[in-house]
Amino acid sequence: SKKKGLSFEEKRARMMEIFFETKDVFQLKDLEKIAPKEKGITSMSVKEILQSLVDDGMVDTDRIGTSNYFWAFPSKALHARKRKLEELESQFAESSQKKETLQKSIEKSKIGREDTAERAALLKELAALRQKKEQLKTEIDKYRECDPDVVEEMRQTNQVAKEAANRWTDNIFSIKSWAKRKFGFEESRIDKGFGIPEDLDYID
């Protein structure tokens, strides 16, 4: 059967072994020779693996002259793991505290809400009162037009509309008079031509 290749994480772990076992400083070209021979990592993937370890802060790098050097010591890795562990423990403690606080709030909110016969009766009464409120609101809306304020508002609106209609009627009569004087048109001819009702008059 065909041999299965190394996963990305396996390659990273084996690359770290090179640094930890030798405790040495390397250039990229050195690792491209050592990694395939000792750890089974293809030389073409060495650069990518190395860069990922640098990005994660697991491998240190520095440029000296025209060359880049890479190193990683077990002591630094240990400190990094300790810091990560402390960070995770802190997050866990914070999450546990939040959970405990929420649990207490839930328990507190349950007080007075126990499923008793009295509470069930009160909830039933509350539902009935809410339904009654909606019915009364519907009734009020039905008789709203009898509200004095609403009636007054309607009266004022009607008055404004009546005045506007009479102004337009007045304008029409003025134009008809002008047309009769200017062109000698008969009133019936003007009414017919402009679709003016014969019984057009002011609104009382």
N, C-alpha and C positions, 0 to 999 in steps of 0.2 A: 504494500500500500504506500501511497505518496506521503512523505513526511510533512506533517503540519508545520507551518511557519510560526514564528513567535508573534505574539500579539504586541501591540504598541506598549502596553504597561509592562509586559515581560521584558521588552527591550530596554525600557527605562530602568527597571530594577537591575538588570544585568550591567547596564552602563554605570550605575551607582556602585556596583560591586568592584568595578575596575578602580574607581577612585578610593574606596574604602580599604581594599586589599593592598593597594600599593602606597597609599598616602602620598602620592606624587602629583606634580604639576605637568599638564600635557598641552600640546598644541593640537589643533584639529587633525592635522595630517598624521600625528602619532596615534590618535584614537581610531582613525580610519584604517590603520594597519593592525592595531591590537584587538579591537572589538570583533572583527570577523574571525580571527584566529582563536581567541580565547573564550569569547562569549556567544559566537554564532550570530552576531549582528552584521547584516550586510553593510559594506562600506558606504553604499549609496544612501542609507538611512541614518548614518551616524550623525550627520549635521542636523537633521530634523529632530532627532531624539535629544541631542545635546542642547539645542535651542529651547526645547520644551522644558528641560530641567533648569535651564538658566532663568526662563520666564517664571517658573514656580519658586525660584529662590533656593533650589536644592543644590545647584552648582554655581560657584563664583567664577567670574571672568574678569580679565583686565588686559588692556592693550599695552604692551611694552615694545617701544620702537615701532616696527611694522608688523609685529606678530601679536595674535591674541592667545592668551593662556587661560587654561581652565583647571579648576581644582575643587575638591569637595572633601572635607574632613568629617569623620564620624561624630566628633564632638559638636560641630555645628548642626548636623542633622538631628542629633539628640536634643539640642536646645530648641530647634525648630519644632520638633515633635512635642516637647514639653509645653511650649507656648501654645501650640494648636490644641493640645489636650486641655490646658487651663482655660483657653477661650471657649472650647466646647462645654467644659464643666460649668463655666460661668453662665453660658446661654441656657444650659439645662436647668441650673438653679433658678434663673430668672423665669423660665417657662413654668417650672414647678410652682413658683410663688404665684404667678398669674393664675395657674390652674386652681390653686388652693383658694385664692381670693374670689374667683368666679364661682367656685363650688359653695363658698360661704354665702355669696350673694344669692345664688339659686335657692339655698336652704332658707335664707331669710325671707325671700319673696314668696316662699310656700306657706309661711305662717299666716294663718287666717284664711287660707284657701283650701283647707282640708275638705274632702268630700263628705260633708255632713248633710243631714236632712234639712237643717236650718239654712245652710248655704244654697242648697238646691232650690229651696222655696224662695229665697231672696233673688236668685238668678231668674227664676220663672217670673217673679213679680216685676223685675227690671225689664225683662223682655216684653211683658204685657204693657208696661208704662211707655216703653219706646214705641211700640205699635200704636198706642193711643195717641202719643205725641204726633206721629206721622198722619194719623187720621184727622186730628185737629188742625194740623197745618194745611191739609188738603181742603178742609172746610173753610178755613180762613182765606185761602187763595180763591175759593169759589165766590166768596162774598167781598172780595177785595174791591170790586168796582163800586161797592156801596161806601167805601171808606171816604170820609169827607175830603181828606187830602188828595186822594186819587180823583175824586169828582171835580175838585177845584182845578187840578192840573189838566184834566180833560176839557173843562170849560175854557181855560185860558188857551189851550191848544186850538180848540174850535174857533175861538175869537180871532186868533192870529190867521187861521186858514180862511175865515170869512172875509177878513179885511184884505187879504191877499187876492182872493177871488174877485172882490168888488173893485180892486184897483185894476185888475186885468179887464174886467167888464167895462170900466170907465175908459181904459185905453182903447178898447175895441170901438166903443161909441165915438170917441174922438176921431179915430182913423176913418170910420165910416162917414162922419160929417165932412171931414177934409176931402175924401174921395168924391163925395157928392158935389161939393163946391168946385173942386179942381177940374173934375172930368165930366160932371153932369151925369154920373151913373145913377140909376135907380137903386133904391135901398135893397129891393128884392134881388137885383142882379149881383150886388156886392155880397149879400148873404149866401147866394147860391155858389158864386165863384170861390168863396173862401170857406165854405162849409160852416157858416154861422147859423145857429138855430134861430128861427123866426121869433121864438118866445124868450130869447136871451134877455135877462133882466138882473138887477141887483139882488143880492141875497139879504133878506131882512134879519 
